[in-house]
Amino acid sequence: MKKTIVAAVGALLLWTGSAFAAPAVQFVNTPAGMVMADTKGMVLYTWDRDTPGASTCTGTCLTNWPLFKAAATDAPGGDWTIVTRPDNERVWAYKGKPLYYYVQDTAPMEIKGNQPTGTWHVIVQGM
């Protein structure tokens, strides 16, 4: 009987938790430290000109800094939110900051877009 109750509770927790589908990310080792990347190792960035909950990169900016898109079925939770842009694209945001790739990062763990004194930044583990 105990095993049945434990299994039922576990199944319920899995079922109720399925509404939140956090993006698949990992931390990869780079010269800037352990930084956030997608499952393929492509590094993610934030832009200082975005305001919390808003993705303002457009035109050439968006060509150079593609979005880390959220699927229509994804749901926010915890530090993860989803920003819907004026063009109706959905982008993942971490702690309110929309996330982007850098077009010149062509291989996993590259951080060519990191600008420690500029406006584009990697997300270092522990931030």
N, C-alpha and C positions, 0 to 999 in steps of 0.2 A: 504494500500500500504506500509506504514512504517513497519508493522509487517512482510510482505513478504520479504522486503529488509533485515531487521534484521535477519530473519530466514535464508535467503540465505547466508548472510555474515557469520553467525555462522556456517552453514554447511560447507562453504568453509574453514573457519579456522580449523574446525575439520578435514576435508579431507586433507588439506595441512600439518597439524601437525602430521598426522598419520605415516609419514615416520620415525619419531623418536620414538622408543619404549624403553623408559628408563626402567631399571630393576625395579621390584617391591621391594622396600626397605622401611624400617621404622626405627625409632630410639627407642630403648628399654632401660629401666632403669636397670643399673647394678652397682656393686660396683665401676666401673671405670667411672661412669657417664652415660649419654645418648649416646649409641653407635649404629652404623649402623648394621642392621640385615635384613635378608630376611623376607618375609611375614609370615613365620612360627616362627619368633623370633630367628632364628639361626644366631649368630653373625658372621660378616665378618671381615677379617684381611688383612693387607698389610705386605709385607716382605721387609726389608731394602736392601736386596741383589738384588732385581729387579731394573732394570733401567727404566726410564720413557718409557712407551710404549713397554716394554718387560717383559714377564713372564719366569723366568729362573728356577723355581722349577721343578725338574725332579726326577725320581726314587723313593726312599724312602721318599724324601721330598713331592712329589706329593701324595703318599699314606697317609701321615700324614696330609697334607694340600690340600684337594680337591679344585678344581677350582669352582668359581662362574661363571658358564658357560653362554654364550650368545647364543641365538638361531640363526640359519642361517638367519632368517628374521629380527632380531633386527638391529637397526641402531644407531650410536652414535649421541650425541648432548649435547651441554653445557659442564658441567664438566665430562660427561660420554663418554668414548671411549671404543672401543672393540679391544683387542689385539689378533692377530692370532699367535699362538705358532708354533714352528717348527713341532710339531706333528699334526698341522692343527686344534687343538682345539681352540675355540673362548672363551675368558674370558672377563668379564666386568672389566673395570678399572675406578677408580674414581680419577679425577685430575691426570691422567697418571699412577696411581698405580694399578696394577692388584689385584683382590680381591680373597680371599680364605676362606674356612671354616677350622675349626680345628677338626680332627677326634675324639678327646676326649671330645669335647662339644657335649654331647648326649641329652641335653634338651635345650629348649629355654632360652635365656639370660645368659647361661653359658659363662664364659670368661677364661677358663682354659689355653688357648693359649696366652693370653696377657702377653707380656714380656716388661714392661715399660723400663727396662734397657737392654733388649736384641734386637732381630732383628724382632720379630713378634709383630704387634700392632693392636689394635682395632681402628676404626675410630670414634672419639668422635665428637658429634654434634657441628657444628660451625667450624670444621677444614677445 
